[in-house]
Amino acid sequence: MPNPPFPRVLIANRGEIAVRILRTLRDLGIDGVVVYHAADRLSPAVAAAARAVEITGPTPVAAYLDGEQIIAAALETGAQAIHPGYGFLSENAAFARKVASAGLTFIGPTPAAIELMGDKVRARAFVEKHGFPVAPSAIEDDDPATFVERARAVGSPLLIKPSAGGGGKGMRIVRDLATLEDEITRARSEGQRYFGDGRLYVERYIENPRHIEVQVLGDAQGNVVHLFERECSVQRRFQKIVEESPSPALTPDQRAKICETAAGIARAAGYRNAGTVEFIYGAGEFFFLEMNTRLQVEHPVTEEITGIDLVAQQLRVAAGEPLSLRQEDITATGHSIEYRIYAESAAQGFTPTTGKVLKLALPADTRIDLGISEGQQVTSAFDPMLAKLIVHAATRPEAIAKADRALAGFALLGCETNTAFLRRLNADPAFAAGEVHTGFLDANPHLAEEPAPSSETVRRLLATAALLTRPVRDAADAIPPLHSAMGGWRN
């Protein structure tokens, strides 16, 4: 590949996203360097990188949040840029500034854009000021002394959210205003614990909304394009499980309107690099939810329908190149769905599971963005997402059928995963019809329940267990004395 934007790039992340970024670096002829904690020594990212640098910390997560160590590793290995992936330091403006101060390039938006759009309250005020749709709300920062009173005036149901939050942490739905003050206290405590920031805001909660987001790309020359929407309504505890594009809920006119709104917000913010503008959608209306100033976990579905490598676009924009894409050149083809494969037990309330990966088998002809390998321990130290299974087909029904075959072909022994749950979800008539919303799994708890095995399956399992038991094997292999006395006699 001619003219790689950087000779060497360090990835400040782990798991599947580190492997995903390495793939594009290799395609562009760029050396990929990763940092890793000892818990990830056997990971595919460490095996695939041109060079890997161990980092340490009081916990594995703390190591990946140690910006000083990561910048030192980049300088030591001769990297010119740092790609943060998602999570960890990807939306940390202070880290982005430190990267620049060290003479390196941060592959992401400017620190100012992170501060503007990464802060949920500031972003919301900015969007409203520029005339884009937001839901009725009350922001604590506007007048802390009257926050509870103003929140009550929004009316029920309402949603309490941390100003610095994300990933569903600290969010609480209030349907009875008599509990409002108690729920505010709990949400503030969680916001302080997860984000070190207890500021809050509330907004009108739309019952059974859909979660629709739009991928945007901007460059330093002021060009902004959108790459269509993704629907992420299937969630548990406000965390996404299945994402797809296009959304089965939107008409062509609605799609055009929501995508243009997202691009307009990014344009107003002078946004550079990849980002995602998220909306809640219901009854034909949509309202700004938040903007994620980074590459999104679910970016592969956009890549599948557009054929555009988003990481490659990020690298070229970070290097100062103008976007090579014009809006009229970007088209969407077919339907793509991504399924997040978690180490968790759906039947036990989506509780994380752990264990050693004893055997791993992957379906053929399917995109699997994978962050683990055989022999690696799945622990509770990190997010339970192990892999993403992404399908693309001409139509949504064909994509669902393709996904079911692929999920059936995904096998991981040693740690329970949610693949059986994903197959039950896939087979649900409402999901097949695209009739989902963010409360869909709560409204259909039977999908999480593990069905009882058939009597035939039970018999086979018992027979297998018996044959693996030494006394049973010895008894089965023993030759009765009468037959033994017969020697080699044959009739």
N, C-alpha and C positions, 0 to 999 in steps of 0.2 A: 504494500500500500504506500503510495508516494506521499511525501510531506506529512509525516505524523506530527500532530500538534505539539507533542512533548517527547523527548527521548525516553524518559523514565518517570513513572507515576507511582506514588505510594498510596495504598488503600488503607484508610483508617477504619476498618470494619472487619467483620468476620462472617462465617456462615455462607449461606447461598448468595448473598449480595456481593461478597468478596469474589466468589467464583464467577459470578455473572460479569462483574466489571473486568476481571482478568481476561475473560473471553474477548471482549471488545478491544482491550489493550493489545492482545496477541494479534487480532485481525488487523489492527492499525500499525503493527510493527513497533509497539511500545513495550519496554521492559516493565513488568509489573512487580512491585514490591508489596509485601503484606507485613503487618505487625500481628503478633499473636500472643495470647496468654498460654501458659503451659497446658491449661485444660483443652486447648485447641491444637495441641502439637500434631495429632494424627488427622487433622481436618483436610478436606480436599483443597482448600485454599492454600494452605502451607505447601502441599505437594505440588500444586500447579504454578506457584509463583516463581519468578526468576530468582528472587531472594526473599527470605523471611527473617524478621527481626523479633526476638522475644521481648515482650514488655511485661512488667510486673505491677502488682498493686495489692492492697489489702484484701480485695475480692477480685474475681475475674472481670466483672463489669467495671470496677474502678480502674483497672488497667486500660481499658478501651476509652475511658473518659479522661485519661491523663494526657492532656494536650502537649505538655512540655516533652514527655517521653516520645510522643509520636512525631513531633517536629524534629526532635534530635535524631530520630531514626531516619527521617527523610533526608536530613542534611548528611548524615553518615553514609547513606547509600547513594548519594548523588541524585536523588529524585528532584525534579523541578516543580512538581505539583502534587497536591494531596486530594484524593477523592474521598469524601466522607461517607458515601453510601447513604443509608437512611438510619434514623435513630442515633444513639450516642452523641457525637459532636456535630451532626449534620446541620442543625439549626442553632448553633451556638455562635452568636456574632463575635464574642470575645475571642473564640478560637480562630475564626476566620481572620480577624485582625492580626492575631499573633502569627498566623501563617504568612500573611503578607509582610509583616515586619521582619520575618526571617528571610525574606527574599524569595519566597515560594508562592505558587499560585493556588488559591483555594478554588476547587472545581465546584462552584455553586454560586448563588447570588451574592451581591455585595453585603457587607455587614449592616449597612443602613436598611436594605430591603428586608433582611432577616428580622431586624428589630421592629420594623414597621408592620410586616405581615405575619411574623411569627408570634407576636403578642396578640392574643385573641381580641382583647379589648381595643387596642389601637387599630388593629385591622378592621374591626367592625365599624368603628367610628369613621375611619378613612373611606370605607366602601359606602357608607350611608351619606357622607359628605359629598361624594361624587355622583350621587343619584342612583346608585344600584340598590336592588331590593334587599332589605334585611327584615327579620321578624321583629315584632314589638318586644322591647327589652328594657332592662334597667341595669346600669353599669355602676358598680360600687365606687369606682374612682371619681365619678362625677360629683358625688356628695356622699361620703361614707356615712354621715350622721342620719341621712334619710333613706339609706339603701333598702332596709326592710320594708319601709312604708311604700317606696316606689316599686319594689318587687311585688308587693301585695296588689298594687294597682294594675300590674300587668295581667293579673287574673290567673286562675287555674284552668287547665294544668300548665305548669311552667317547668322549665329545666334550669337547674343551677349548674354553672360550669366554672372551673378555675380559669383565671385570665391567662395563665401560662401553661394550660393543660394540653392534653392530647392523648390519643389512644383510649379514650373512655374513662381515664382515671379521674376520680373526684366528681364525676357527673351524677346528679341526683334528680329524679323526677318527683315533683310535688303535686299531688292531686287534691290534697286537703290543706288549705292554707293555715289551718290550726297547727300544722307541723312545720310550718315554714322556718321559724327561727331555729328549731332543733336541726333541721336538715342543712341550714346554712352553716351552723356550727360544725357539723360533720364534714360537709364539703370543704370548708376552710381548713380543717385539720388534715384532710387527705391532700389538698393542694399544697399545703406546707410540707407534708411528708414526701410527696412524689416530686414536686417541682421547686421546693424551697420558696414558694410564693403563695400566700394565702388569699390574695385578692380574688374577687368573684364577680360574675355577672349572671343575670338571669334573662331568659327569653321565653316567649310563648312556646309551649310544647305542642307540636302538631302531632295528633294521634295517628299512628300507623303511617308515618311518612316514608318516603323512599329516599335513599342516600345516593345522590348523583354528583359526580365530580367531573371536571374537565381538565385535560392535560394541556398545559401551555408551554411555549418555548419563547424566550426573548433573547436578544443579543445587546451588546454594548452600543450598537448603532441606533437603537430605538425600535427595531423591528420586533413584532410580536405576532405569533400565530397560535392557533389552537389545533389540537390533534384529536378532536372529538371527545365524546364523553365516555365515562365508565359508570356502571351501576354497581353499588357496593351495599345493597340493602340487607343481604343475609349476614347477620352479625350475632355474636353472643357477647353480652356485657359490653356493648358499644364497640367491639372489636370485630373487624371484618373476617369472614371465612371464605366467601365466594365473591368474585368480581367478574363482570362481563362487559362486553361492548359489542354492538350498541345496546343501550337500555331498551328493554321491551316496552317500557312505559311511554316513551316519547313519540310524538308525531314528528314528521320532518320539520314542520314550522317551529315546534317547541325545541327541537334539537338545535336548530339554527339560532334561536333566541338565547338559549342557555349557553351555547358555545361562544357566541359573540359577546355575551355579558362577561364571561370569564376572561376572554381576551381583552375586553375593555378595562376590567379591573387591573389586569397585569400591565396593560399599557399605561394606565393612570399612575401606577406605582413605579414606572420606569424599570420594570422587572427584567432581570437578565438570568439566563440559564433555565433549567427545567423546573416547573412548579405545577402545583395542582390546586385548582379553586374548587372548593366543595360547597354543595348546596343541599338543603332539604327540599323535597318536592312532594306536593300533594294537591289534589283537586285542580290540577292544571296550573298551580302557582309554584314558584320556587323562590327561596330566600338564601342569601349568602350565609354560609356556616363558618368557614375558615379557609385559610390558604396554607398549604404545606410547602415550605420553601426548599424543596429537595426532590430527589428522585423518590417515587412512591413504590411501595412493595408491589403493587399491582400493575406496574408499568408494562409488564410483558403483554397484556391484552391489547394495549395500544400499539405496541410493536407488531403484533400479529396482524391486526386489521389494516395497518398503514404500511407495513414493511420498512419502517424507519427505526434505526438503532438509536434509542434515546441517549445512551451513554456516549456514543460517538458524537452526537450533537452537543452534549454537555462539554466534552473535551474541546471541541472546536470553538465553541462560544467562549470558554474560559481562556483560550489562547488568543482571544481578540478577533477571531474571524467573524464576519457577518453570517447570519443564517443563509444557508443555500436554498432554503425552502420558501416558497411563496404560498399564501393560503390557497390559491386556486390550484396549486399543484398537489395538494395533500388530499388523498382520497381514502375512503374506507371500503374494504372488501370483506364480505362474509361476516362470520360471528365468532368471537373468541370468549372463552371462559377460563378463569384461573381458580383453582381449588388449593387452599392452603392446607398442607399436611402438617398437623400439629402432633406433638407427643402429649396426648391427653386422652382422658376417658370421658367421652360424651355422656355415657350413662351415669357417671358419677359427678354430674354437674360441670363437665368440661374441666375436670381437675387435671393438672399437669402430671405426667408420668415420667419415670426415669428408667434407665437400664443401659446395658451394653449392646451395641448393634452387633448381633451375632451373624446375621445374614441379610443381605439387601439385594433385591431383584427389581429391576425397573422395566416398565413396558417399552416395547419397541416403537419407533416412529412417533414419539411423543416428546414435546419439550418438557423437561424436568429441570428446574433450577434447584440444585441440590446443595446442601451445606454439610452433609455428614458422610461418613464412610464406614465400612465394616471395621469393627474393632474399637470404634470411638464410643466413649461414654456419653449418653444423653443425661444431663444433670439439670438440677433446678437453678443453676447459676444464671442461665440466660432465658430469653423468650423461648417458649416451647415450639416455635415454628421450625420444622426440619427441612421442608422442601415446598416447592410450588409445582403443581401439575397444570400445564397450560395446553388447551386444545384450540384448534381453529378449523372451521368447516364452513360450507357455503351457507348453511342456515342454522338457527338456534337448535331445532330438534336434532339435526345431524351432529352438532357440537356436543349436545348432552349425551347422545348415544356413543359418540367417540370417547367422551370422558368416562362413561361407565366402563367401557372395555379397558381403558387405560388404568382406572382405579382398581379394577379387578386384577390387573397385572402388576400392581405395585405391592411388593411384599417386604416387610421389615420384621425380622424376628429379634426378640430381646427387649422390646419396649413397645407398649401399646400405642397405637396411633388412631387417628379419627377417620381412617379411610372407609371403614364399614359404615360409619355415620354419613359420610359424604355420599356413599352409594344409596343409602336410604333417602337422603335429601334429593338426590338426582331423580329417584323414582316417584317422588311425591307429585300427585297431579297438579297441585297449586304451583309448585316450583316449575314444573314442566310448562305450565300456562303463563309463567312470568308474573303470577299474582303474589308478589312478595312485598314485604316492608321491613323496617328495622326491628319491629317486634314480632316478626314471623316465627322465630324459633321459640320465643316465650309462649306464643299462642298455640304452638304445636309441639308440646313437650314429648309426645310419643316418638318424634323423629330421633330424639336422643337416646331413647330406651333400646337396650340391646335385646333383640328377640330371643326367646328361649330356643335352644338348638332342637332339631328334630330327634325323634327316638333313634333313627338310623345313625345320625351323627354321633349321638351319645354312645351307641353300641360300638361304633368304630373307634371313638376316642378311648373307651374303656379297654377295647382289645389292644389298641396301640400301647396304652399305659401298662397293661398286663405283660405284653411281650417285651417291654423294656425293663421289667422287674426280674432280677436274677433268679430268685427261687422258682418263679413260674417258668422261666426259660429252662432251668436245670431239670424241672419235672417233665417238661414237654420233650426235652432231648433225651431223657433217660430211656434205656432199652429194657423192657420187662425181662425178668430172669428167664422165663420160658423161651422167649424169642432169642435171648442171648445164647442159651444152651444149644439152639439149633445151628449156630455157627453159620457157615456159608451155604447151607443146604438149600436147594431150590427144587420145586416140584416139577 
